[in-house]
Every structure is written in structure tokens, then in C-alpha cells.
Amino acid sequence: MQLIRKTVTALVLAGMFAKAQAIEPFEVKDIQVEGLQRVSLGTFFTDLPIRVGETIDDARAPAVIRSVYSTGNFDFVKLEKDGNTLKVIVVERPIISDIIIEGNKVLKTDQLQEGMKSAGIAKGEVLDSFVLDKIEQEISNQYFSNGHYHLDVEKKLVELSRNRVQLRITIKEGGSARIKEFNLIGNNVYSDQELISQFELSTRGFFNFITDDDKYSSTALEKDLETLTSYYKDRGYLKFSVDSTNISLSENAEDIYITIGMTEGEIYNISEIDILGDFTVNEETIRSLIPLKAGDVYSAAAMTFAEEQIKQLLGLYGYAYAEVRTIPEVDEETAEAKLSVMVDPGERYYVDKVTFKGNVSTDENVLRRETRVQEGGALSSAQVERSKLRLQRLPFIEEVKVDTAKKEGTTDRADVNFEVKERNAAQISGGLGYNDFYGLSLNGELSHQNFMGTGNSASIGISTNKAVKSANISYTDNYFTQSGIGLNTTLNYSETDYGKLNLIAQSLDTLALGSTLYFPTGEFSSFSTGARVSKNTLTSPVTSSQRVIDFFRLLGSDSRTESEIDFDIVALNFGFRYNDLNRAIFPSKGVDHSWRLEVGTEIGDLEYYKATYDFSYYFPLNNANDWIFSWRGNLGYGDGLGDTPALPYFTNFYAGGSGSLRGFEGNTVGPRDIRRFRTPVSVPGTIPGSGSTTVYLPEEFDSIAVSRYSIGGNAKALTSFELIFPTPFIEDNSSVRTSFFVDVGNVWDTEFDASRFEGLQIEPTSELRTVPDFGSPSNYRASYGISLQWYSPFAPLQFSLSRPLRNEPYDDTETFTFNIGKTF
């Protein structure tokens, strides 16, 4: 405050000097300036309205002083005569070196500083004491517009060296006022409840502690008034208007009452639609884009949609800055409106340059090949948006902004400027870990989705846990050819102990090499074909499992005498994918369909086929795209071919765990292994004195046991519904996603016949006392819960809390699951 008093005193004294000081008229031979620290001498002379050789007197001196003051840089100005030299003595105003705001939680510091900047207070600016007094009012207004009326603002100036000051602002925030009641006046057609339900703001409710939508905001109210207007005008009330809005506050400043006055008017029908303007496309084509016709009820939403469609149509032909607007002519007597659609395509623009900004790691050619706008070609707004979408779908790009700027000095040229924000594409992980299903694990992996900035992905890794030991190398060239054909090659070695994965006890060692080609068939679709060759060694202890016995017999061996068998698989794969999701990571809009067929050929030892279909659907529920509905599904079916009577059991489908049915232990949903034991009896030998001989009774005297191990099925159907919502207490949700989910599905064996086991004795060691119908798809499971996904710097993480909604008595359930390396 001392500095403020000094500044005000200087201004008063300066005003007195401007009126009282007298200067004897003389011709200025030289000008000297004293007191400059920050302002350069050249800048000062530029603003000084007198030059050497001119004459100054009492009449002109005040004008010179006022001119120097008007620059806003000085607190004190004085003129003196020293011979024929004019001396200008000044005291500079201090510069704001820094602005420190403390205590603010409701409003961000950047938001407050932006408001202060508009009032003339900003870092690096000259301190204006008169504007300084407005800071408290400016900050209060920002809080008031957000429903916070209990506020205390303190400001302090700290003087620094070199004529600088530090501005410190301390804010003490009180509680926010909440909306107590809406009062609507003038609505006769629609009830208060129906109209208020359209608002973003609401009165106090059960979920307000999460949504915070009963907190008043002038911005939100303005948006709700626009929503109210649209609600009426979309239903034909062309002359609807909001006449008044009154905000009243309770005495304790805790409750807000909002009163909205309106005039509904009448419903208007369309008498005719004229299309006017100097447009270049066929009029009938434009008319076909308008969803209304004469006789229909007027709808503002329908006409807005039509205007955007017409702009997009013209944009395809290079008219990127077309203007389309609808002018209604109202006939109040007949309650009809004639619509004139004014179309102005403007000039046809061509692309001058395509530029990229923000790609620090990515080669520009990687981004350029994804764009659909070409330098020298017509500027198509649709192609610009499609280019943005394709860039945003790259896994190493987090966000894309694009703008088209008209080229200065031309009337038909524009630059297309893309600004990208890169996501960390490299993931290095390794060390000791723990997973709720696989237990303790040791792993190391180096992967990069943008290898050396080429846009290609590469990975190399090893891992070991209680059940699986593996090593793999993979490389994907997304543009193996210039035409856009991609190639993926993978080399993998694995040792799997299925008994520790809740599957039938056995181990399988596999060495496999596979390659797949991807052929683009459209903007969002591709066809794939490839092959995979694997050498396998299956080791199974002497067992009574009918599945293992049958498999060994198929390959000419007897599992009761041999515990190991080698076989080769040569498989072809075919696939098709359509993917228009708006992002590769955490999409908020679009669909992803993929079909895949794997065929084991007669070149190998096993012939079979497996067909799968996967889909994902994301639909945003609000404009901010942070409330999203998601629906995913997975279907699969397989069977044997040629001499292979059924799908090899170790290639069966499984379900359960964080990747499919949360709430159920991994790989436990579906058929279980049934062991069949023959019943031996001792009979006297045929030769006297030779003792007894063991023989086995017919199959109807066998006993069975249902194992705890899953054996999978040749059919599966899984689906998941999720409501994605903003993660509480986290401002940036670009790398975090939280959702409520419901998972439903089943795995079954279409060849299973429970009647085969009727009347057979159940062994005491059996996990179950009866044989479930593992061939029925109706025995589905369901679960619900909450999931948190985090795309962390080292790997994607998923955590889930879940409970079963529907399960079988023998199912293994779990409440908490987590997964590393996968997001939805």
C-alpha cells in the first residue's frame, strides 16, 4: 500500500506541475532525459511530441507533459529549461515482475490470471495503480459467476530491485451456493419437470456429490437457456423466446433460486423451401440434404443439420469457406414459415502447404502419409477432418488440432496446419511383478509403437511365471509397400504348464514363426492373410482324461504308455477389419469390427478351423466426451477338418478373468475335464493254479470324476456393457478411464452329450457330484463392477472390483483383478 500511496502522490504533484510550472519561451537546441530505467531512449523520443529546432512555451508545455503521461509508463513528468536545452525529468512506473495467487481451489490460477489480464494486470506489464484497485472486483466477479459468494481477497505488493514489484494475491474461498429451485414462467405446453430435465444444471439430488450439477455457473446457465430455446424451436415453436432470467440468493448466500420467463408462441409449419445463391452443384442434390419439406413442422435442429450437410458437400469440391444460412419468413395469420436457404460457396480454395507441428520424435513423412489432403489439390473440408481422424488414431499420437489459414495475398490458396501432441510410444518394463492369476513373475520387454520415428512397431521380450515361459520378437511395418500394404512378422517360443492355468494337466512347448499381410480395402477397413508354422511338443502324464487319450490316438500314439508326442501345425489365417474409432488408446466414439478365420491345413499334422468375431462400439453421451457408453462383444466357433474329428482341445476357447468375464477366475468358465475310470474285477485264471486275472467290466459299469481343470469349448459368446465416466479427483482423463461394467457370456462344447454319463457312478474324488450340461449355451455367467484403467508411462494397467450376478455353483469367483498390458 505504501507504493500505491507514493504513486498517487506523484500523480497529484505531476498534475500541479502541469498547471503551475512556467517555461520561458525558447527554441530547443537539445533534449535531455533523466530518470529512464526500463524505457529505451529511442522509444521515449518516438512518443515525445516535440523535436530539436521547435519552440516551447507555457502553452505547449502541458501538452508535452500529457503526451508523456499518456504512454502509461510514468508516475511523474517534469520539464526544465537549462539554457537552450529542454530537460525532461521522469519517474517510471514499476513493472509487475510476477503474480502469485494463493488459496484458490475452485478456480484455476490460469483462469484467474486470464481475467486479470483482460483488466490490464499481467506479468511484464506496467503497474497501473488505478487498475490495481479493480483486481478484487474482477476476481470476485469470476467467483460469483461460479456460485461462490463467500470470498475474501487480499493483495500485497512486494518491491524488488530495478523498479520491479511482485504482486501477491491471497484468496480465502468460502462454500459455494447451490441451486435450490427452478421457477419457470410462461410454459403451458411442456411441464417444468420436462424442461428442467434438459438442463445441465439441476437442483440437489442423490448423485450431486459426484456430478456437482447443482453448483451454479453463469456459463452453464447460459448454455441451458440455449438448450431450452433449441428444445422449443426444434419442435416448431419458431418464435419462442426467453424473456427474462432472474437469479436470487438466500440471506445466508447458500441457496440460489433461478426464475426463467418465456413466451412459447405457436407451432409453425413450413409453407415452402427456396434455395437461393450462386452455388455450383445441382440444386436437387442440395435439396436432398434438407430433411424437411413443405407441410412439415419447422425444426431448427433439422435446418442446422441441413446447413452443415450442404457445407460439407461444397467442401468436397474445394469450397472450404462456404456459408449457408436459413432465413424464415413468418406468416403469423396462417402460422406458416417460408424458408429461404441462402447458399454462398465463396471462392474455391486449393491447398498451398501442409505443415506439421509438435512431432518431435515422429518423422514428418509418417504423418504426411496418413493425411488425405495434398498440396496443390482442392481444399476439401471432409478430407481435412478425415486426415485429423487418421492421425489421431495412431497409437503414438495423443491429440491432434488442425486449422486452415487463408494464404495472404491470394484469393484461392490456403495452408492446412496440423498440430500433434505425441504420446510416449516406448515402453520399457522389467523386473519382478505379481498378478492375481499368474502369481509371481519375472519379465522384461522393450517395445516401441513408433520405432525410430518410422511409425512402425517393434518389440522384444521375455517373461516367466508359474505357468508360462516365453520369448518373442515382433515387427510390424505399417507401410511395407507404398500402396499401404502392411506386414507383421513374429517369432515366438513358449513353454506352457496348463495345469497351473486351471486347465487340463499337461505342458506344451511351441516354437512358431508367423507373418501376416494387411491390405487396405477402404479408409477404415483392411483385409489380412498370413501363415503360421509351429513345432509343438505335448507332454502329458499317464492320465484317464478321455480328451488326452483321444488326441494321442489321433496321432497314432497311446497316452497310457507314452507321455510325450511331437506334432506340427501349418495354419493359414484370413481376416477383415473395419475400424473407425477416433483414437487408438481410450476411444470415445466409433466402431471396430474384426473377423478372423484360422485354418490348420493338411500340410501339418492337424486340420481344423477357428472363426472369431470381435466388435467394440463407443458412443459419447455428452459434448465433452467424458461420459461414454461402450459395448463390446466376442463370438467364436471351431471344429475339426479332414481326419481331425474335432477342434484340438488345447486350441479351445476359454473365458474368465480381466480380459473376458471379470469376477470369475481366469480360464475357469466353461466345460471341465471329465475323467472316466473302467471298473476292474478279478476272475480265476483259465489254467489251474495260475491265480486270478484282472478283467474290466463293460462301459456301463465305468465310474467318472469331474475335474477342477477347465478344458475349454469350441464355442463362445461374450459381451460387455460399460458406462465410462470422468475419473474423480483427476483433471486430465486422457490417460485414465473409469467405468461401471456388466459382463455376460459363456463358453460351451457343441458336441457335449451329458446323457453319455447317465447312470455312471461318481468317484469320491470328483469335484462335482453331478455332470453339468457343458453343451448348453444358456448356462451363461454375468458379473458387474467398477474398473479403472491407467495408461501409465511404462505399461497399461487395469484394475477391477467385481461381483457375480449369475454363476454356476462350481464356478471359481474373485472380487479383485488386475491386468498389465491391455486397455479397452
LINNOR-V927690 format. One line per field, one symbol per residue. ss: DSSP state (2 for helix, 1 for strand, 0 for the rest). psi: psi as a letter, one per 30 degrees, with the letter a starting at -180 (. if undefined). burial: b if it has 16 or more other C-alpha atoms within 10 Angstrom, else e. Layout:
ss = ???
psi = ???
burial = ???
This chain:
ss = 02222222222222222222000001100111110000002222222000000011022222222222220001111111110011111111001111111100000022222222220000000100222200222222222200010011111111110001111111111001011111111000000222220000000000022220001002222222222222222000000011111111100000111111111000001111111100000022222200000000100222222222222222220000001111111110000111111111000001111111100000022222000000000100222222222222000011111111110000001111111111000111111111100011111111110022200011111111000111111111100000000111111111111222201000111111111111110000111111111111111000001222222222000000000111111111111111100000000001111111111100000001111111111111000000011111111111110000000022201010000000010000100111111001111100000001111100222011111111001011111111111000000000011111111111110000022220001100000000000000000011111111111000011111111111000000100111110000
psi = feeeeeeeeeeeeeeeefeekkkkklkjflkkkkfkeekleeeefefkgklkflkkaeefeeeeeeeeeffgfkfkkkklkibgkjkjkljkklkjeljkklfkeekleeeeeeeeeffgjlkflkjjeeeeffeeeeeeeeeefggjfjkkkkkkkjkllhhllkjkkkkjkalkkkkekkjkkfjfekleeeeefflelllkaegffefgggkkkeeeeeeeeeeeeeeeffgfiegkkjelkkkkkleghfkkkkkkkljealkklkeljkjllilflkeeeeeffjgllkflkkjeeeeeeeeeeeeeeeffggifhkkklkjkjkjfefhlkkkjjjjjfakkllkekjlkkfiefkkefeeefflgkkkflkjkeeeeeeeeeeeffkfgkekkkklkkkkkglggkkkjjkjljkkjfkjjllaklkkfefaklklkkjlkfijhgfflkkkklllkaffkklklkkkkjfielffgklkkkkkkkkjkjffggglkjlkkkkjkkkkkkkjkfaegllkkkalkkkkkjkkklklgkeeeeeeeeeggljfffkfkkklkkjkkkklkkkjgkflekilfkaljkkkkkkjjlfeafkklkkklkklkkkjkflffhfjkkkkllkkkkllllbfjflkkffglkllkaffdjkfkkkgfkaklkkkkkljklklklfkkffalkklkllffglllkjlfkkfllgkljklkkkjklkkkgkejgfgkkklklkkkllkljffkjfffgkfkkkkffkelfljlifgkffhllkllakkkkjilfflkkkkkklkkekllfgkjllekllkkgkl.
burial = eeebeebeebbebbbebbeeebbeebbbeebeeeeeeeeeeeeeeeeeebeeeeebeeeebbebbeebbeeebbbbbbbbbeeebbbbebbbbbbbbbbebeeeeeeeeeebbebbeeebbbbeebbbbeebeebbebbbebbbebbbbbbeeebebebeeeebbbbbbebebeebbbbbebebeeeeeeeeeebbeebebbbbeeeeeeeebbbbbeebbeebbebbbbbbbbbbbbbbbbeeeeeebeeebbbbbbebbbbbbebbbbbebebeeebeeeeeebbebbebbeeebbbbeebbebbebbbbbbbbbbbbbbbbebebebeeeebbbbbbbbbbbbebbbbbebeeeebebbeeebbbbbbbbbeeebbbbbbbebbbbbbbbbbbbbbbebebebbeeeebbbbbbbbbbbbbbbbeeeeeeeeebbeebebebebbbbbebbbbbbbbbbbbbebbbbbbbbbbbbbeeeebbbbbbbbbbbbbbbebbbbbbbbbbbbbbbbbbbbbeeeebbbbbbbbbbbbbbbbeebbbebbbebbeeeebbbeeebbbeebbbbbbbbbbbbbbbbbbbbbbbbbbbbbbbbbbbeebbbbbbbbbbbbbbbbbeeeebbbbbbbbbbbbbbbbeebebbbebebbbbbbbebbbbbbbbbbbbbbbbbbbeeeeeeeeeeeeeeeeeeeeeeebbbbbbbbbbbbbbbbbbbbbbbbbbeeeeeeeebbbbbbbbbbbbbbbeeeeeebeeebbbeeeebeebebbbbbebbbbbbbbbbbbbeeebbbbbbbbbbeebeeeebbbebbbbbeebe
